Amino acid sequence: MTDITTLPAIQPDTATPSAFPGWHIGDFTVLGLWISIVAFTLHYHEKWADEAQAWLIARDLPLSRIWFYELRYEGSPGLWHTILWIAQHVFHAKYGALGYFGMAGATAGAALLIFKAPFPRYIRWPLAFTYFIVYQYAVIARPYTLLPLLAFSAAIFFKDLQRPERMTVVLVLLANLSLHGTILAGCFGLAYLIDAWKARDTLDAQVRKRYWICIAVMAVTFVFIAIILKPTPDVGEFAKRNPMPAAIEAMQPTKAVKFESVIAGAFLDYWVPSALFVVFAGWWCYLRRKLLAYVLTVGLLIALYVLVHGYAHHHGTVFLAAITTFWIAWPDEEERHAFGLVQCRAILAMSIAVLGLCALNIWDATVAIRHEYLYPYSGAADAANYLKSVEADREKIVGFLYGVVGVQAYFDHDILANIPTAYYHQGLPLRGFELDPNEFRQIDPEYVLAFTEQPQLMMQYGIPPIAAFGYEIVHVSDGYMIYKQGVYVRQVYLILKRTRETPQP
């Protein structure tokens, strides 16, 4: 009998479509189109407060203070802040370059998807143009622009049980990206470790030793993140504040509403079809023996959104967690050749489901990009331009609410007399959160900059106390936080000017 170990390795068939040079040209063409669309959209995007906040922290603080002091108030690890710190302090980048740093990371993630994903091209090409990948986590410069790159890198290394150090490097970076990234790193790391344990008899002693080192590195990483993010009593998010007006309190979503919102937002825009998709995808992952990775990543991110906090722009973390798990579970050509009837039908059904997911999300992206072209995402740039045009930064200005950082980033110094830092320090006392009549009289500002996501409520509750001091609105900078086919919240800046002497007590 012939010894099969002496037979030459089977070489890939260069005549197959996957090896045909034209397909690679198609990959580069798709990536070029993706870059063109993102660059076009970025040209019209007005940066909002969250983009500015990280930039200002990186601009105004030393790296050590960012990591060991300020991050606990931000509630997020500091990989993104570190990148921005290096960009500004080493390469002297200006605020206008911020979006292109985000685009660079997003481009790398899209390239991995287009060139390396195991999905057939009729799936991975459309996936690149879905809402979160081509718009939300590509145009808007926040840590999430690096999430596809790191999550997809983890998927690439997931099946490589012989070199755990590669997976560890990716997971350490992912854990330090954002709280969502920390959850994903823990979930993917646990699933990877379980697979390695099942295959332990195939690993030699040196590889097993490296696993112990990698486990130690991950443990140190999570302990480090827990230490730097541990809230202190002066973290504003956990402080007791004055009761909200009843009209605002009534608008706060319930846990049930948040649950339906994240399921719908992450997948098919509507609650029922999205829930069906989640259940079907779970069944398919079960058939592929990757249910644990799917349930851990998708389930824990949904729980974070519902039980702790979350906004519409966080829905994409659930979407990417699911896509990454599909990547890990997707069969290669050798596996597919051995499939039975049930498995063949399952992969066909999953392919159709993912294509449906792509179709709706591509439409969402198309509408969002059109809205970026037509409407301002934030009023920050317009407000900054107005203040510069009247040389208001040479006068005393007071600002209210977190969104004022969006305007601060367009100046090279702190322009607000009542907030001691250009970034918004989210610790007690919350400066600029409420109107302090005594402080207001003492400063006696010429201008007031007020930010609101709910203009009607601001006009009802916020502006009258300021107007009572002798101020009137002289400029309104409108903005619309675009989300899929609609608007999540407004991003409006109201600028008031003193028209008479401030009343004295």
N, C-alpha and C positions, 0 to 999 in steps of 0.2 A: 504494500500500500504506500502511496506517495505521502511523504511528510509535508503537511500543508505549511509548516513553518519555513520550508525551503522555497516555496513558490514566490515569485516576484509580487510586489504590492500592486494592486489594481490601480491603474492611473485613471484620472477623471476623463470622461468622454468630452473632448473639446467641441463636439458637434451639438451638445445639449444647449438649450436656450440660455441657461444661466452662465455658460462660458462663452457665448457668442459675443464678439467685441461690440456689436451694436447695442447690446444691453448695457454695457458699461458706459457707452456714450450717452445712453438714455439716463443712467444714474447721474452723470455729471450735468446733463441738461436739466433734470428735475431739481438738483441742488442749485443750479444757477437761477432757475425760475424762482425758487424759494427765497434765495438771497435778494433778488430783485424786488419781490413783493414786500419783504420785511423792510428793506431799505426805503422803498417808496412810502410805506406806512410810517416808519420812524421819522421821516422828514416832516410829517404833519402832526406828529404826536406832541402834545404839551405835557411836560412832566408834572406829576402831582406830588403831594406832600410826602408820601412814603418813599418815593424815589429821592426826594431832596433830603429827607431826614438822615438816611445812611450816608449820603454824600457830605453833609455838614458835620456829622460826627467824625467821619474820617478826616475831614479838612481841619477841624479845630482841636482835636485831641491827640495826644501821643498814643501810640499803639498799645502800650502797657495799660494806660487808663481805660482805653476802649474795652480791652479784654477783661480786666480785673475790677472794673467798677461800673461802666456805663451799660454793658450788655444786660445786666440783671434788670434794668429798667426797660430795655427793649424786648426782653423775653425771647431772644434769638441768639444763637451762637454767632461768631464773628468772622467767618470765612469771607463773606461778601464785603464787610467793612474793611477787612485786611487788604483785599484786592483794590478797593477804592483808595485806601490809604497809600498803598504803593504807587498807584496811578498818579496821585496828586503830589506826594512828597518826593518821589523818585523821578517821575516823568513829567511833573508839573502840568498835568492834564487840567483842562478847564471844564466847567459844568456842562457845556455843550457836548462834550465827548461822552457823557455818562451813558446815553442810549446805545452808543456803539460798543461799549464794553459788554453790556448785556447782550447785544446782538452777536458779538463774537462767541460768547459761551453758548448761546442758543444755536448758532450755526454749527458748532462742533457736535452738539446733540443731534441736530437734524441730519448731519452727515453720517453719524453712526447709524441712525435709523435707515437712511437710504441705502448705505453701502453694506451694512453688517447685519441687519435684522434677518432672522430666519424666515420671515413671512415671504410669500411670493410677491413679486413686484406689483401685481395688481392690488395688493393690500398695503405694502409699505410706502409706495408712492403717494397714494391718497392720505395715508396717516400723517405724512409730513405736512400736509396742508390743513389739518384739523385745527380747530379754534385755539386750543391751548399751546400747540406747538408752533404755529405760524404767527400767532398774534399775542395772546396773553402773556406767555412766557418767552417771548422773543422781542416784542416791541417795548414792553414796559420793564424798565431796568430795575429789577429787584432780585434778590437771591435766587428766585425760582427760575431765572433764565439758565442757571447751571443745573437745574434739577434733571432735565432730560439727559444731559451729558453724563452725569454721575449715575443716574438710575440705569441707563442703558449700558454703561460700562460694567455695572454690577451684573447685569444680565449676561453680558459677554463672558465674564469670568466665572459665572455661577457653576458651569459644568466642568470647570477645570479644577478638580480636587487635588491635583498634584502640586499646585503652586498657590497655596492660600495667601501668600504675602501680597499677591496682586489684588485679590479681592479685599484684603484688609486695607490697603492704601485707599482704594475707592470708597470703602465704607467709612473710614476716618474722615475723609473729605465730605462725604455725604452727611455724616452726623453733625459736622460743624457748619453746615450750610444754613439750616433753619430748624425749627422744632419739628416740622414735618419730615425733614431730611433725617433728623435723629431717630424718629420712629421708623422710617423706612430702613435705615442702616441696621437698627436692632432686629427688625423682622427678617430682612434678607440674610443678615448674619446668622440668625438662629436657624433658618431653613437650610442655609448652606452647611452649617455645622452638623445638623441632623443627617444630611445626605452623606457628609464625610464620615460620620460615625457608622452609618450603615455599610459604607465601603471600606471600613478601617482595615480589613484583612488584605486589601489590595494596596495599602499604603506602606511604604517601608519605614524603618525607624526614624530616618532623618526627616522625612516628610511629617511624621507624627510629632516630632519635636518642634518643627516649625509651626504646627497647629497650636501647640501650647503657647508659643511666643505670640502668635497672632491673637489668641484669646486674651492674653495678658494686655496686649496693646489696646484691644477693643474695650476691655474692662477699664483701663486707665482713661481712655477717651470719654467713656460715659460718666465716670466719676468726675473727671475734670469739667465736663459740661454741666453736671449737676451742681458743682461748687460755684462756678462762675454765674450760673443763672438762678441760684437760690435766692428767692425774694427776701429782701430786708423789710422791716416795718414801714419804711418810707417809700416803698414802691406804690405809686399812685393808683395803679389798677386795682389794688386790694384795699385801698383806703376807703373809709366811710365818707360819703359826700352828701351834700344837701339833697333832699328828695327831688326827683325829677318832676317837672310839671306833668299833670295827669295826661295831657295830650301826647306827650313824648313817651311816658311810661306805657301807655296803651299800644304804642307802636312796636314795642319790643317783641320779637318772635318767640313762640313757645318752642320747647324741645321737639315736639312733633313736627312743627312747621320747619324747623331747621333740618330735621332728618329728611323730610321730603325734599327740601330745597337742595341739599348736597347730593342726594341720589340723582335728582333730575338734572342739576347743573353739571355734574361730572360726566353724564352719559347722554341721554336722549332728550333732554330739555323738559320732559314731562314725567311725572312721578310713576305712573303705572308701567309704561313701556321700559323705563329705566330700571325699575325693580325687577321686571321680567328678565331683562338683559343681565342684571347682576346675578340672579338665581341661575340662569342658563350657563353663564360663564363659570360660575362656581361648580356646576355639574360637570362641565367640560374639563376644568382643572382637576376635578376629582378623578375623572377617567385618565388624565395624564399624570396622576400621582403628585400634583403640585397644589393640592387644595390648601395645605397649611400656609404656604407663602401667600396665596390669594386671600385667605381669610384674615391672616395677620395684618397684612399691609392695608388692604381695603377696609377691613373692619375697624382697625385701630384709628385710622385717619378719619373715618366717619364719626367714631366715638369722640375724637378730639374736637371735631367741628360742633357736634351736638352738645357735649357736656362741658367743654371748657370755653372755647371761643372759635370763631370762624366767620369768614366773609365770603362773598361770592367768588372773589379772585383766588380763594384757597381751594375751590372745587377741583381745579386742575391737578392738585396733588393726588386726589383719588383716581382721576383719569390716568395719570402717569403710572401710579401704582398698579393699576389693572393692566395697562399695556405692557409694562415691564414683566409682570407675572405671565402674561400670554407669551411674551418673548421666551422666557425661561421654559415654559411648558411646550412650546411649539415643536413638533417632531421634525427630525431631519429626514433626508431622502432615504437613508437606510431603514429608518423606523417605518416610514410610510410604505415601503415595499413589503413589509411584514404585516401590515394592517389587515384585520378582518373586516367584514361588512359593517359591523357596528361602528368600528373606529373610523372607517372611511366616511361613513355618513356623518359621524360626529364632527370630523374636521371640516367637512363640506358645510355643515350647518354653522359651525363657528366662523368659518370664513365669510359666510353670508351675513352673519350677525355683526361682525367687525366692519364689513363693507357698509352696512346700514348705519353703524355708528359713525363711520367716516363721512358718509353722504350728508347727514344732518349737521355734523360739526364743521364740514367745509362750508356749508351754507351759512352757519353762524359766523364763521371767520370772514366770509365775503361781506356780510351785512356790517360786521364790526369795522372792517377796514374801510368800507364806504362811509360809515359814520365818522371815523377818524379824519377822513378827508373833508367832510362837510362841517363838522362841529368841533369845538375845542374840548379836549378831554378834561382840562382843568383851566380855571381862570387865573392861575398863578402868574403865567408869563405876561398876560395882559395887565394884571394889577401891578406887577413890577415895572412894566413899561410906563404906566401912568404915573407911578410914584417918581420915577426917574424924570419924566417930562416936566413935572412941576417942582422938581428938586426937593421933594418931600423928605428925602433922607438927610437933608441938612437941617431939617426941623425936628421937633420931638414927635415921635409916633408911638402909639401904644397898639398892641395887637391882642386879639382874643382867639383862643382855641388852637388846637394842634395844627390845623391846616396852614397857619401863617408861615410854617417852615418852607412851604412851597414857594413863597415870595422871597424869603430870606436867602435862598440859594442863588438868586440872581444878583446879589450884592456880595462884595468881598468883606463885609463886616456886619455886625449885629445892628439892625436899623431900629429895633424896638426898645423903648426906654423901660418898659415894665417886665421884660423877659431878659435875664442876664446872659443868655447864650443864644447863638443863632439857631442851633438845633433846639428841639423841644425836649428838655429834661423831664422825663415822666416820673419824677419823684416829688415827694412833698417838700415844701409847699408847691402846689401846681400853679406856677406863675402863668398868668394869662388865661386861666381857665374860667374865672368869674370876674365880674367887675367889682373892684374894691373902691368905694367912693372916696375914701381918704387918700388912697394912693393916686387915684385919678386926679384929684384936685392938686395934689402935691406936684405931680409931673406936669400938669397943665399942657397937654399935647396939642399940637396944631392939627394933627391927623389921627384918625383911628382906622385901623385895619381889622375888619371882622371877617371870619371865615364861617361858612355854614354849609351843611349838606341838606338842610331843610329850610329853604328861604322863607316860606310862609311862617314857620314857627319862629325863625329869627326876627322877622318883622314884627311878630306879635309879642315876643318875650324879650328879645335881646336888644333891639334898636331903641325902643322907647326910653330905657334908663340912660342910654348914651345921649339921645336927643335932648333929654332934660337938662343936660349940662351945657347945651348951646351948640350942638353939632347937627349937621344935616348931610345926607348922602350926596356925594358929588360924582361918584363913579361906581359902576357895577361891572364886575368881570365874571362872566358866566362860564360854567364848565359842566361837562356831563361825563361821569365815570362810565364809560361804555362797557357793557357786558353782553356778549352774544348779540341777540337781535334787539336789545333794549338798552336801558340806562339803569345802572345799579343805584347810584345816588348822585345828587348834584355836587358840584365842586365850585361854589360861588364865593366870591370875595366882594365885600362891600367896603368902600372907602368913604369915610365921613370927614368933613372939614369943619373946623371951628368957625362959627358965624357970629358969635358974640362971646363976651367974657364968661369964663367958667364960674358959675355961682359958688360963692364961698360959704362954708358952713356957718 
